[in-house]
């Protein structure tokens, strides 16, 4: 009798070479961290207590008098302070929609988890303090987030949309800094209210929509029984030319609504369609959309 | 090529278009999980306008259901496989005469010598195997009424096994024409005819496309030609009359007669000469009067034992009880004197009589179970006359058998033409003997067993002529023949006996069977009041009343018959000869083999089941 073969790993993504390569090549876009954050490797926007001299400027109320350049003050009789770059750590929160619709397509599921892992690693590589949050009613919101390797297991089991989570106070209270929200956003919503809520309390919000190839461009397959894994709903749909055209129009309107809302709230928005590898998606979509920058 | 035993079952194939229709109008949508079902809201099907035809999609479910419908339709049709190939069909006319049971050679040691029938079966095995393993056989046992004893159209090995288990034939000499005619009909769609016999085929007549093979050879044989039990001339006991003939050098013949317990009653060894008939009269003691006795002839060389022995049952006692209820006078005396001279007649009173002679007074009844003979001048408008003819005699009527009335003067012939009953009704008389307008003897119409003799024996000369006892004997024998029971018990093969049932036996339920007491053969008989019984083979046979309840008149065994082979033409084996006559025609074509094809039925059933299971699997919920 032979031993039963070991069960395969549940599609790990956190150590995927593609994820590691993307994390090494790109950085998350966003403003520099505000002062007051934890000491880190990122240069702050205010005069800080770092060692790297930045410039002289006039004293403003509130500046630390210890940074007055007394020599310059003596020469010019103008209070001038020495401004040093402050090295602070930026908070980066990666919110991954944990609803079941994110897992209805294997490629879509993998792309969402890979992207979340890549964002986490990008933040970590930049000296930020990344946190990972799985947004579903089964996960209690925790400001400390979850471990990265939780992305290697099944994560998409939620039954509620982000709108419902927000209404139920199910979104985590993460600090200021960068917030990356990964979701398919395929649920009825008011884009303006949704983006406002998702971007609340953060310095920079990036909304990345993940779609399966079918969801992005459904072919004319004929009759199908479409099931919504979140709502346990099903409907017979004939995927013919008019139906597909109507679907595309509604999806376009949804994406356009989200894009407009993001622009109005200073957030970044991008749509990714599962299929190409992650590096290609970052290069062709996320970098041009301003969600990522190329690491120097 | 496939044919169908039940073509109506092919209507089940309508299920195929039905499945297509269902798939056209009831599309089964494969499930697909998506996010954003609300985006499809405009396209979600809602059954508001009935079903619409959709594109037929090639799905596993469609093909499996079509296959299942097809398999079930074919299954209901009862598929049969025929192959238009060269399966040879051999129709064999196997000689069913008793001589085929004769030994082909003297026995060697304790082993039974092979018979001509064994040789015929060996010949058949050789010819069938030479035609190939797929040879099909149909075997007809010849006889006046040929019957198929092997096949039809079955593999030759199985048929030969069945034939080997059958008993040796016991039919008398017969023509082969009826069997060959039947064989010709059986090979109408292909096949060959083979006649297997022990008779020289060059002396037989058969069609040119028939192969005739004789396996016979001259053999000595002793034949018991006659064996009858009859009352001895003395007062008690019986006498056994035997006649036998030896064909060929059989040596001295020993005649042995044994009783039912096997005790020897007679034994004598008699020298024989070929072709010489020998008769023996063997007295039987009174003690065996009601027992069967067995007669056996033994000789040093006797190829066929079946015709050398006979079992003789006691002849059935069928006395006729006669009552004469006539006023004293010449007529009564003449009747009593004639009846007294008849054998096996018992005088009795009126109530117990089977046959009653009464005067032509008005009748109270038609006689019931007994027969009535009304004797006397029938009253009419004119006076009774004496007539010397000419007489009109219905010679087809058994009552008039042997009656000539030559020179006779029929006295006292009244003018009446009907019989008067007490209730004033009349029954007309159907004449058997008439003279002018006078009915001299006849049957009463509408009353079975009522006869009229319009005669006054005191007048004329009828009572003094030979026609008078003949006429009365005919009446008594007709009554005897109508008595319940068999009219004889010992038969030669091919002969028949008459069996009359009582009213109770006639109306009983259940089967009436003629069955062999030494074999397993059973023949259903029609439950008629009078039947002709012809046992088909040698040995003891019994008529078994399946509806008997054991009470009076309800005995299970109604009759027993002993059948013996006594055919001198069949017993003469000295003229047998071997030989082969091959047909002039070319080899016959093979026959179309029709196979119920249980394998095909099973295959279709399994295929249909597999398709059902596969369809269930393909359409199960994800």
Interface residues (C-beta under 8 A of the other chain):
Chain A: X99 X101 X102 X104 X105 X184 X186 X187 X188 X212 X214 X215 X222 X223 X224 X225 X226 X227 X228 X229 X230 X231 X233 X234 X235 X236 X237 X238 X239 X240 X242 X243 X246 X247 X250 X251 X254
Chain B: X27 X28 X29 X30 X31 X32 X33 X34 X35 X36 X37 X38 X39 X40 X42 X43 X44 X45 X54 X55 X57
